[in-house]
Amino acid sequence: MLETTDLPMDQVARTSGFGTAQSMRQHVRQALGVTPTAYRRTFRALAADA
């Protein structure tokens, strides 16, 4: 959903099962080394280039 929607982080977190945006931020940062916002920005840029 980070890559394909403009949904707010709170909604992405709830829908994805993280509960809160803070929880999602912690998990994404731990797993990927970036914030959800940075992840979204990176993949949007890649999609725009394709």
C-alpha distance matrix in Angstrom:
0.0 3.8 5.3 5.1 5.3 8.1 7.7 10.0 9.6 11.8 9.8 6.5 9.4 11.3 9.1 8.3 12.1 12.8 14.8 14.9 13.3 16.4 15.9 12.4 14.0 16.9 15.2 13.0 16.2 18.4 16.5 15.6 18.1 15.9 14.2 10.4 11.7 13.6 11.0 8.9 12.4 13.5 11.1 11.4 15.1 15.2 13.7 16.2 18.9 18.5
3.8 0.0 3.8 5.8 6.0 7.5 7.9 9.2 8.2 11.3 10.5 7.3 9.7 12.6 11.3 10.2 13.6 13.3 15.3 14.6 12.2 14.9 14.9 11.3 11.9 15.0 13.9 11.1 13.6 16.4 14.9 13.3 15.3 12.7 10.9 7.2 8.1 9.9 7.5 5.2 8.9 10.2 8.5 8.9 12.4 13.1 12.3 14.5 17.2 17.4
5.3 3.8 0.0 3.8 6.2 8.5 10.2 12.2 11.8 15.0 13.9 10.7 13.3 16.0 14.2 13.0 16.6 16.7 18.9 18.4 15.9 18.5 18.4 14.7 15.1 18.0 16.6 13.4 15.8 18.4 16.4 14.3 16.4 14.0 13.0 9.8 10.0 10.7 7.9 5.5 8.3 8.8 5.9 6.3 9.9 9.9 8.7 11.3 13.8 13.7
5.1 5.8 3.8 0.0 3.8 7.2 9.0 12.0 12.7 15.4 13.5 10.9 14.2 16.1 13.8 13.4 17.2 17.9 19.7 19.4 17.3 20.4 20.4 16.8 17.7 20.7 19.3 16.5 19.1 21.6 19.6 17.9 20.1 17.6 16.3 12.8 12.8 14.0 11.6 8.6 11.0 12.0 9.0 8.1 11.8 11.9 9.5 11.7 14.7 14.2
5.3 6.0 6.2 3.8 0.0 3.8 5.5 8.8 10.3 12.8 10.7 8.9 12.6 14.2 12.2 12.7 16.4 16.9 18.0 17.5 15.5 18.9 19.3 16.0 16.9 20.4 19.4 16.9 19.5 22.3 20.8 19.3 21.2 18.3 16.2 12.6 12.1 14.3 12.6 9.2 11.6 13.6 11.3 9.8 13.6 14.6 12.4 13.8 17.2 17.1
8.1 7.5 8.5 7.2 3.8 0.0 3.8 6.5 8.8 11.5 10.0 9.3 12.8 14.4 13.4 14.3 17.6 17.6 18.1 16.9 14.6 17.9 19.1 16.1 16.5 20.2 19.9 17.5 19.6 22.8 21.9 20.3 21.5 18.2 15.7 12.3 11.0 13.6 12.9 9.3 11.0 13.9 12.5 10.4 13.8 15.7 14.0 14.6 18.1 18.8
7.7 7.9 10.2 9.0 5.5 3.8 0.0 3.8 6.4 8.2 6.3 6.3 9.8 11.0 10.2 11.8 14.7 14.7 14.8 13.8 11.9 15.5 16.6 14.0 15.0 18.5 18.4 16.6 19.0 21.9 21.3 20.2 21.6 18.5 15.5 12.0 11.5 14.7 14.0 10.9 13.3 16.1 14.9 13.5 17.0 18.7 17.1 18.1 21.5 22.1
10.0 9.2 12.2 12.0 8.8 6.5 3.8 0.0 3.8 5.5 5.4 6.4 8.7 10.2 10.8 12.2 14.5 13.6 13.3 11.4 9.2 12.6 14.3 12.2 12.8 16.4 17.0 15.5 17.4 20.5 20.5 19.7 20.4 17.3 13.9 10.8 10.1 13.8 13.8 11.3 13.4 16.6 16.1 15.0 18.2 20.2 19.3 20.1 23.4 24.4
9.6 8.2 11.8 12.7 10.3 8.8 6.4 3.8 0.0 3.8 5.4 5.0 6.0 8.6 9.8 10.3 12.2 10.6 10.7 8.5 5.8 9.1 10.7 8.5 9.0 12.6 13.2 12.0 13.9 16.8 17.1 16.5 17.2 14.3 10.8 7.9 8.2 11.9 11.8 10.3 12.8 15.6 15.4 15.2 18.2 20.0 19.6 20.9 23.8 24.7
11.8 11.3 15.0 15.4 12.8 11.5 8.2 5.5 3.8 0.0 3.8 5.5 5.2 6.3 8.6 9.9 10.8 9.3 8.2 6.1 4.8 8.5 9.9 8.8 10.2 13.3 14.0 13.7 15.8 18.2 18.7 18.9 19.6 17.1 13.6 11.1 11.8 15.5 15.3 14.0 16.6 19.3 19.0 18.9 22.0 23.7 23.1 24.5 27.5 28.2
9.8 10.5 13.9 13.5 10.7 10.0 6.3 5.4 5.4 3.8 0.0 3.8 5.4 5.2 6.0 8.3 9.9 9.8 9.0 8.4 8.0 11.7 12.3 10.7 12.8 15.8 15.7 15.2 17.8 20.1 19.9 20.1 21.4 18.9 15.7 12.6 13.4 17.0 16.1 14.3 17.2 19.8 18.8 18.4 21.9 23.2 22.1 23.6 26.8 27.1
6.5 7.3 10.7 10.9 8.9 9.3 6.3 6.4 5.0 5.5 3.8 0.0 3.8 5.6 5.2 5.9 8.5 8.5 9.2 8.9 7.8 11.4 11.3 8.7 10.9 13.9 13.2 12.2 15.2 17.4 16.8 16.8 18.5 16.2 13.4 9.9 11.4 14.5 13.1 11.5 14.9 16.9 15.7 15.8 19.3 20.3 19.3 21.3 24.2 24.3
9.4 9.7 13.3 14.2 12.6 12.8 9.8 8.7 6.0 5.2 5.4 3.8 0.0 3.8 5.6 5.2 6.2 5.0 5.7 5.5 5.3 8.5 7.8 5.8 8.7 11.1 10.5 10.6 13.5 15.2 15.1 15.8 17.3 15.5 12.7 9.9 12.1 15.2 13.9 13.3 16.7 18.5 17.7 18.4 21.6 22.5 22.0 24.1 26.8 27.0
11.3 12.6 16.0 16.1 14.2 14.4 11.0 10.2 8.6 6.3 5.2 5.6 3.8 0.0 3.8 5.5 5.3 5.7 4.6 6.1 7.7 10.7 9.8 8.9 12.1 14.1 13.4 14.0 17.0 18.4 18.2 19.3 20.9 19.3 16.4 13.7 15.7 18.9 17.6 16.7 20.1 22.0 20.9 21.3 24.8 25.6 24.7 26.8 29.6 29.7
9.1 11.3 14.2 13.8 12.2 13.4 10.2 10.8 9.8 8.6 6.0 5.2 5.6 3.8 0.0 3.8 5.5 7.6 7.9 9.7 10.6 13.8 12.6 10.8 14.1 16.2 14.8 14.8 18.2 19.6 18.6 19.5 21.7 20.0 17.5 14.3 16.4 19.3 17.4 16.1 19.7 21.3 19.6 20.0 23.7 24.1 22.8 25.1 28.0 27.6
8.3 10.2 13.0 13.4 12.7 14.3 11.8 12.2 10.3 9.9 8.3 5.9 5.2 5.5 3.8 0.0 3.8 5.8 7.8 9.7 10.2 12.9 11.0 8.7 12.1 13.8 11.8 11.8 15.4 16.4 15.2 16.2 18.7 17.5 15.5 12.5 15.2 17.6 15.3 14.8 18.5 19.6 17.9 19.0 22.5 22.5 21.6 24.3 26.8 26.3
12.1 13.6 16.6 17.2 16.4 17.6 14.7 14.5 12.2 10.8 9.9 8.5 6.2 5.3 5.5 3.8 0.0 3.8 5.5 8.5 10.3 12.3 9.7 8.7 12.5 13.4 11.4 12.7 16.0 16.4 15.6 17.4 19.7 19.0 16.9 14.5 17.5 19.9 17.9 17.8 21.5 22.5 21.2 22.5 25.8 25.9 25.2 27.9 30.3 29.9
12.8 13.3 16.7 17.9 16.9 17.6 14.7 13.6 10.6 9.3 9.8 8.5 5.0 5.7 7.6 5.8 3.8 0.0 3.8 5.7 7.3 8.7 5.9 5.4 9.2 9.9 8.5 10.2 13.1 13.7 13.6 15.5 17.2 16.4 14.2 12.3 15.4 17.8 16.3 16.7 20.1 21.3 20.6 22.0 25.1 25.5 25.3 27.8 30.1 30.1
14.8 15.3 18.9 19.7 18.0 18.1 14.8 13.3 10.7 8.2 9.0 9.2 5.7 4.6 7.9 7.8 5.5 3.8 0.0 3.8 7.0 8.6 6.9 7.7 11.0 11.8 11.5 13.3 15.8 16.6 17.0 18.8 20.1 19.0 16.3 14.5 16.9 19.8 18.9 18.8 22.0 23.7 23.1 24.0 27.2 28.0 27.6 29.8 32.4 32.6
14.9 14.6 18.4 19.4 17.5 16.9 13.8 11.4 8.5 6.1 8.4 8.9 5.5 6.1 9.7 9.7 8.5 5.7 3.8 0.0 3.8 5.3 5.3 6.4 8.7 10.1 10.9 12.3 14.2 15.6 16.6 17.9 18.6 17.1 14.0 12.5 14.5 17.6 17.3 17.2 20.1 22.1 22.0 22.7 25.7 26.9 26.8 28.7 31.3 31.9
13.3 12.2 15.9 17.3 15.5 14.6 11.9 9.2 5.8 4.8 8.0 7.8 5.3 7.7 10.6 10.2 10.3 7.3 7.0 3.8 0.0 3.8 5.4 5.0 6.0 8.6 9.9 10.3 11.9 14.0 15.2 15.7 16.1 14.1 10.7 9.2 10.9 14.0 14.1 14.0 16.6 18.8 19.0 19.6 22.4 23.9 24.0 25.6 28.2 29.1
16.4 14.9 18.5 20.4 18.9 17.9 15.5 12.6 9.1 8.5 11.7 11.4 8.5 10.7 13.8 12.9 12.3 8.7 8.6 5.3 3.8 0.0 3.8 5.4 5.1 6.3 8.7 10.0 10.5 12.3 14.3 15.2 14.9 13.4 10.4 10.2 12.1 14.6 15.1 15.8 18.1 20.0 20.8 21.8 24.1 25.6 26.2 27.8 30.1 31.2
15.9 14.9 18.4 20.4 19.3 19.1 16.6 14.3 10.7 9.9 12.3 11.3 7.8 9.8 12.6 11.0 9.7 5.9 6.9 5.3 5.4 3.8 0.0 3.8 5.4 5.2 6.3 8.6 9.9 10.7 12.3 14.0 14.4 13.7 11.3 10.9 13.7 15.9 15.5 16.6 19.4 20.7 21.0 22.5 25.0 25.9 26.4 28.6 30.7 31.4
12.4 11.3 14.7 16.8 16.0 16.1 14.0 12.2 8.5 8.8 10.7 8.7 5.8 8.9 10.8 8.7 8.7 5.4 7.7 6.4 5.0 5.4 3.8 0.0 3.8 5.4 5.2 5.9 8.3 9.8 10.4 11.6 12.5 11.4 9.0 7.7 10.9 13.0 12.1 13.1 16.1 17.3 17.4 18.9 21.5 22.3 22.7 25.0 27.0 27.6
14.0 11.9 15.1 17.7 16.9 16.5 15.0 12.8 9.0 10.2 12.8 10.9 8.7 12.1 14.1 12.1 12.5 9.2 11.0 8.7 6.0 5.1 5.4 3.8 0.0 3.8 5.6 5.3 5.9 8.4 9.9 10.3 10.2 8.6 5.9 6.1 8.8 10.6 10.6 12.1 14.5 15.7 16.5 18.1 20.2 21.3 22.3 24.2 26.1 27.1
16.9 15.0 18.0 20.7 20.4 20.2 18.5 16.4 12.6 13.3 15.8 13.9 11.1 14.1 16.2 13.8 13.4 9.9 11.8 10.1 8.6 6.3 5.2 5.4 3.8 0.0 3.8 5.6 5.3 6.0 8.6 10.0 9.7 9.5 8.1 9.2 12.2 13.2 13.1 15.2 17.5 18.1 19.1 21.1 23.0 23.8 25.0 27.1 28.7 29.6
15.2 13.9 16.6 19.3 19.4 19.9 18.4 17.0 13.2 14.0 15.7 13.2 10.5 13.4 14.8 11.8 11.4 8.5 11.5 10.9 9.9 8.7 6.3 5.2 5.6 3.8 0.0 3.8 5.5 5.1 6.0 8.3 9.4 9.8 9.1 9.4 13.0 13.7 12.5 14.8 17.5 17.7 18.0 20.4 22.5 22.7 23.7 26.3 27.7 28.2
13.0 11.1 13.4 16.5 16.9 17.5 16.6 15.5 12.0 13.7 15.2 12.2 10.6 14.0 14.8 11.8 12.7 10.2 13.3 12.3 10.3 10.0 8.6 5.9 5.3 5.6 3.8 0.0 3.8 5.4 5.1 5.6 7.1 6.8 6.3 6.3 10.0 10.3 8.8 11.3 14.0 13.9 14.3 16.8 18.8 18.9 20.1 22.6 24.0 24.6
16.2 13.6 15.8 19.1 19.5 19.6 19.0 17.4 13.9 15.8 17.8 15.2 13.5 17.0 18.2 15.4 16.0 13.1 15.8 14.2 11.9 10.5 9.9 8.3 5.9 5.3 5.5 3.8 0.0 3.8 5.6 5.4 4.5 4.7 5.2 7.4 10.3 9.8 9.5 12.5 14.3 14.1 15.5 18.0 19.3 19.7 21.5 23.7 24.7 25.8
18.4 16.4 18.4 21.6 22.3 22.8 21.9 20.5 16.8 18.2 20.1 17.4 15.2 18.4 19.6 16.4 16.4 13.7 16.6 15.6 14.0 12.3 10.7 9.8 8.4 6.0 5.1 5.4 3.8 0.0 3.8 5.9 5.6 7.9 9.0 10.9 14.0 13.4 12.6 15.8 17.8 17.1 18.2 21.0 22.3 22.3 24.1 26.6 27.4 28.1
16.5 14.9 16.4 19.6 20.8 21.9 21.3 20.5 17.1 18.7 19.9 16.8 15.1 18.2 18.6 15.2 15.6 13.6 17.0 16.6 15.2 14.3 12.3 10.4 9.9 8.6 6.0 5.1 5.6 3.8 0.0 3.8 6.1 8.3 9.9 10.8 14.2 13.4 11.6 14.7 17.0 15.9 16.3 19.4 20.9 20.3 21.9 24.7 25.4 25.7
15.6 13.3 14.3 17.9 19.3 20.3 20.2 19.7 16.5 18.9 20.1 16.8 15.8 19.3 19.5 16.2 17.4 15.5 18.8 17.9 15.7 15.2 14.0 11.6 10.3 10.0 8.3 5.6 5.4 5.9 3.8 0.0 3.8 5.6 8.1 9.2 12.0 10.4 8.6 12.1 13.9 12.4 13.1 16.4 17.4 16.9 18.9 21.5 22.0 22.5
18.1 15.3 16.4 20.1 21.2 21.5 21.6 20.4 17.2 19.6 21.4 18.5 17.3 20.9 21.7 18.7 19.7 17.2 20.1 18.6 16.1 14.9 14.4 12.5 10.2 9.7 9.4 7.1 4.5 5.6 6.1 3.8 0.0 3.8 7.1 9.7 11.8 9.8 9.4 13.1 14.1 12.8 14.6 17.5 18.1 18.1 20.5 22.6 23.0 24.1
15.9 12.7 14.0 17.6 18.3 18.2 18.5 17.3 14.3 17.1 18.9 16.2 15.5 19.3 20.0 17.5 19.0 16.4 19.0 17.1 14.1 13.4 13.7 11.4 8.6 9.5 9.8 6.8 4.7 7.9 8.3 5.6 3.8 0.0 3.8 6.6 8.1 6.1 6.3 9.9 10.7 10.1 12.2 14.6 15.3 16.0 18.2 20.0 20.8 22.2
14.2 10.9 13.0 16.3 16.2 15.7 15.5 13.9 10.8 13.6 15.7 13.4 12.7 16.4 17.5 15.5 16.9 14.2 16.3 14.0 10.7 10.4 11.3 9.0 5.9 8.1 9.1 6.3 5.2 9.0 9.9 8.1 7.1 3.8 0.0 3.8 5.3 5.2 6.2 8.6 9.9 10.6 12.5 14.2 15.5 16.8 18.4 20.0 21.4 23.0
10.4 7.2 9.8 12.8 12.6 12.3 12.0 10.8 7.9 11.1 12.6 9.9 9.9 13.7 14.3 12.5 14.5 12.3 14.5 12.5 9.2 10.2 10.9 7.7 6.1 9.2 9.4 6.3 7.4 10.9 10.8 9.2 9.7 6.6 3.8 0.0 3.8 5.5 5.0 6.1 8.5 9.8 10.6 12.1 14.2 15.4 16.3 18.1 20.0 21.2
11.7 8.1 10.0 12.8 12.1 11.0 11.5 10.1 8.2 11.8 13.4 11.4 12.1 15.7 16.4 15.2 17.5 15.4 16.9 14.5 10.9 12.1 13.7 10.9 8.8 12.2 13.0 10.0 10.3 14.0 14.2 12.0 11.8 8.1 5.3 3.8 0.0 3.8 5.4 5.1 6.1 8.6 10.1 10.5 12.3 14.3 15.3 16.4 18.5 20.2
13.6 9.9 10.7 14.0 14.3 13.6 14.7 13.8 11.9 15.5 17.0 14.5 15.2 18.9 19.3 17.6 19.9 17.8 19.8 17.6 14.0 14.6 15.9 13.0 10.6 13.2 13.7 10.3 9.8 13.4 13.4 10.4 9.8 6.1 5.2 5.5 3.8 0.0 3.8 5.4 5.0 6.1 8.7 9.9 10.6 12.4 14.3 15.4 16.7 18.7
11.0 7.5 7.9 11.6 12.6 12.9 14.0 13.8 11.8 15.3 16.1 13.1 13.9 17.6 17.4 15.3 17.9 16.3 18.9 17.3 14.1 15.1 15.5 12.1 10.6 13.1 12.5 8.8 9.5 12.6 11.6 8.6 9.4 6.3 6.2 5.0 5.4 3.8 0.0 3.8 5.5 5.2 6.3 8.5 10.0 10.8 12.3 14.3 15.6 16.8
8.9 5.2 5.5 8.6 9.2 9.3 10.9 11.3 10.3 14.0 14.3 11.5 13.3 16.7 16.1 14.8 17.8 16.7 18.8 17.2 14.0 15.8 16.6 13.1 12.1 15.2 14.8 11.3 12.5 15.8 14.7 12.1 13.1 9.9 8.6 6.1 5.1 5.4 3.8 0.0 3.8 5.5 5.4 6.0 8.6 10.0 10.5 12.1 14.3 15.5
12.4 8.9 8.3 11.0 11.6 11.0 13.3 13.4 12.8 16.6 17.2 14.9 16.7 20.1 19.7 18.5 21.5 20.1 22.0 20.1 16.6 18.1 19.4 16.1 14.5 17.5 17.5 14.0 14.3 17.8 17.0 13.9 14.1 10.7 9.9 8.5 6.1 5.0 5.5 3.8 0.0 3.8 5.6 5.2 6.2 8.7 10.0 10.6 12.5 14.5
13.5 10.2 8.8 12.0 13.6 13.9 16.1 16.6 15.6 19.3 19.8 16.9 18.5 22.0 21.3 19.6 22.5 21.3 23.7 22.1 18.8 20.0 20.7 17.3 15.7 18.1 17.7 13.9 14.1 17.1 15.9 12.4 12.8 10.1 10.6 9.8 8.6 6.1 5.2 5.5 3.8 0.0 3.8 5.5 5.3 6.4 8.8 10.0 10.9 12.7
11.1 8.5 5.9 9.0 11.3 12.5 14.9 16.1 15.4 19.0 18.8 15.7 17.7 20.9 19.6 17.9 21.2 20.6 23.1 22.0 19.0 20.8 21.0 17.4 16.5 19.1 18.0 14.3 15.5 18.2 16.3 13.1 14.6 12.2 12.5 10.6 10.1 8.7 6.3 5.4 5.6 3.8 0.0 3.8 5.3 4.9 6.1 8.5 9.8 10.6
11.4 8.9 6.3 8.1 9.8 10.4 13.5 15.0 15.2 18.9 18.4 15.8 18.4 21.3 20.0 19.0 22.5 22.0 24.0 22.7 19.6 21.8 22.5 18.9 18.1 21.1 20.4 16.8 18.0 21.0 19.4 16.4 17.5 14.6 14.2 12.1 10.5 9.9 8.5 6.0 5.2 5.5 3.8 0.0 3.8 5.4 5.1 6.1 8.6 10.0
15.1 12.4 9.9 11.8 13.6 13.8 17.0 18.2 18.2 22.0 21.9 19.3 21.6 24.8 23.7 22.5 25.8 25.1 27.2 25.7 22.4 24.1 25.0 21.5 20.2 23.0 22.5 18.8 19.3 22.3 20.9 17.4 18.1 15.3 15.5 14.2 12.3 10.6 10.0 8.6 6.2 5.3 5.3 3.8 0.0 3.8 5.5 5.1 6.3 8.8
15.2 13.1 9.9 11.9 14.6 15.7 18.7 20.2 20.0 23.7 23.2 20.3 22.5 25.6 24.1 22.5 25.9 25.5 28.0 26.9 23.9 25.6 25.9 22.3 21.3 23.8 22.7 18.9 19.7 22.3 20.3 16.9 18.1 16.0 16.8 15.4 14.3 12.4 10.8 10.0 8.7 6.4 4.9 5.4 3.8 0.0 3.8 5.4 5.1 6.4
13.7 12.3 8.7 9.5 12.4 14.0 17.1 19.3 19.6 23.1 22.1 19.3 22.0 24.7 22.8 21.6 25.2 25.3 27.6 26.8 24.0 26.2 26.4 22.7 22.3 25.0 23.7 20.1 21.5 24.1 21.9 18.9 20.5 18.2 18.4 16.3 15.3 14.3 12.3 10.5 10.0 8.8 6.1 5.1 5.5 3.8 0.0 3.8 5.4 5.2
16.2 14.5 11.3 11.7 13.8 14.6 18.1 20.1 20.9 24.5 23.6 21.3 24.1 26.8 25.1 24.3 27.9 27.8 29.8 28.7 25.6 27.8 28.6 25.0 24.2 27.1 26.3 22.6 23.7 26.6 24.7 21.5 22.6 20.0 20.0 18.1 16.4 15.4 14.3 12.1 10.6 10.0 8.5 6.1 5.1 5.4 3.8 0.0 3.8 5.5
18.9 17.2 13.8 14.7 17.2 18.1 21.5 23.4 23.8 27.5 26.8 24.2 26.8 29.6 28.0 26.8 30.3 30.1 32.4 31.3 28.2 30.1 30.7 27.0 26.1 28.7 27.7 24.0 24.7 27.4 25.4 22.0 23.0 20.8 21.4 20.0 18.5 16.7 15.6 14.3 12.5 10.9 9.8 8.6 6.3 5.1 5.4 3.8 0.0 3.8
18.5 17.4 13.7 14.2 17.1 18.8 22.1 24.4 24.7 28.2 27.1 24.3 27.0 29.7 27.6 26.3 29.9 30.1 32.6 31.9 29.1 31.2 31.4 27.6 27.1 29.6 28.2 24.6 25.8 28.1 25.7 22.5 24.1 22.2 23.0 21.2 20.2 18.7 16.8 15.5 14.5 12.7 10.6 10.0 8.8 6.4 5.2 5.5 3.8 0.0
